[in-house]
């Protein structure tokens, strides 16, 4: 259990620090424009593609409950193979929820617009997707969890 907790905490804190550091650049005024990708500051009041923005202040509390539940579930599994992807997922989720408490919305900054307009997203969003895929792989291939 100690290895699980330590690995989860290191990955969680690491992702949180990296994400908040990158977001700080954009809050401080960094911008970049190109033909394909713009790096701009946007505050997303909803979740993916601004869904659930109508929940207002309730959204951050709902997300906080979900993130704590995920962390508790992963710790309850007591399998070390879930520590790093679980920590990445929880750290990225906490970083986005932290933005909601501090800035009133999630700090997004990557706007891909080559060929089609895509949503504006951030490093934490990418890490959440990565962690979910990793967790799915671990569940679909249980042998990967065997020590």
N, C-alpha and C positions, 0 to 999 in steps of 0.2 A: 504494500500500500504506500509506503514511503517513496519508492521509486516512481510510482504512478503520480503521486501528488507533486513531487519535485519536478518531474518532466513536464507535467501539465502546467505548473506555475511558471517555469522558465519560458515555455513556448507562448503562454498567455501574455506574460509581461513583455516579452520581446516583440510580439506582434503589436501590442498596444503602443509601445514606445515608438516603434518604426512608423506606424500609421499616424500617430499624433504629431510626430516630427515632420512628416511630409505635409500633413494638413496645415501645420504652422507656417510653412513656406507660402502657401496660398493665402492664408489669412493675413500674412504680412505683406502681400501685394505681388507675389510672383505670378507672372502670366507668360504663356507661350502660344503662338498661333501658327498653324501650318495649313497646308492644303488638305491634310488627312486627319490630324488630331489637334485639338486645342486643349491647352491646359488652362482652365479658367476656374474661378471660384463660384460655386453654386451651393445654396443651402436647400437640401431636400427635406421637406416637411413630412413626407410620406415614407414608404419603403420602395422597393423596386418599381421603377417607372411612376413614382409618386403615388402609388396605391395606398389606401387607408389614411391619407392625409386628413380626411374628415374626422378621424378620431382625436385630432388635436393633442392635448396634453396627455390623454389616456394612452396614446401609442407608446411613449417612452416607458411608462410603467408596465404595460403589457409585455414589451420587449425585454425589460429587465427581469420580469418573472420567468419568461421563456428561457433566457440565458442562464439564470441561476438553476432552473430545472434541468437544463441540458448538462451543466457542470455537475450537479448532484447525481444525475443518472450515470454519467461517465465514471465518476468516482465510485458509485455503487457497483458498477460492473467489475471493478477490481482486476482489470486486464490491462497490463502495461502497453499493449499495442494501441490502445485508444488514447493514451496520454498526450502525444504530440498533436495529432489531428484534433483532439478534443480541446486542447489548449489553444490551438490556432483559432478554432471556431469561437470559443468563448472570449478570447482576447480581442478578436476582430469585432465580435458583437458588442462587447463592452465599450470598445473605442467608438463605435457608431452611436451607442446609447449615451455615452459621455458627451458627444457632440450635441445631442438633443437637449441635455441638461444645461450645457454651457452656452451653446450658440442658438438654440431654438430649432435646430434642424441638423441633419447630417451634412458635414462638409464634404462635398463631391468636387472633383476637379478634372477628370479625364473625359473629354467629349470627343468621341470618335464619329466622324462624319464623312468618310470616304465611301461613296457609292450609295449610302443611305444614312439617315440620321439615327443615331443610337442614343441610349440614355447616358447621362453623365454619371460617372461612378468613381470609386476611390480604391485605394490599396486594400482596405479592410473588406470591401465587397468581393474583390478577387480572392482574398484569403478565405473568406467564408465559402465561396464556391469550391475552392481547392480542398478545404477541409471536409466539406460534405461529400465530394467525390472520393476522397481517401476513406472516409467512414463507410461509404457504400461499398467500396472495394473490400474492406475488411469484413463486412457482413456477408458479402456475396462469396468471398473466398475465406472461410473460417480457418483454413490451414495457415494463413498468413499470421494469425494470432497465436499460434502454438509456439511455445517457448522452446 
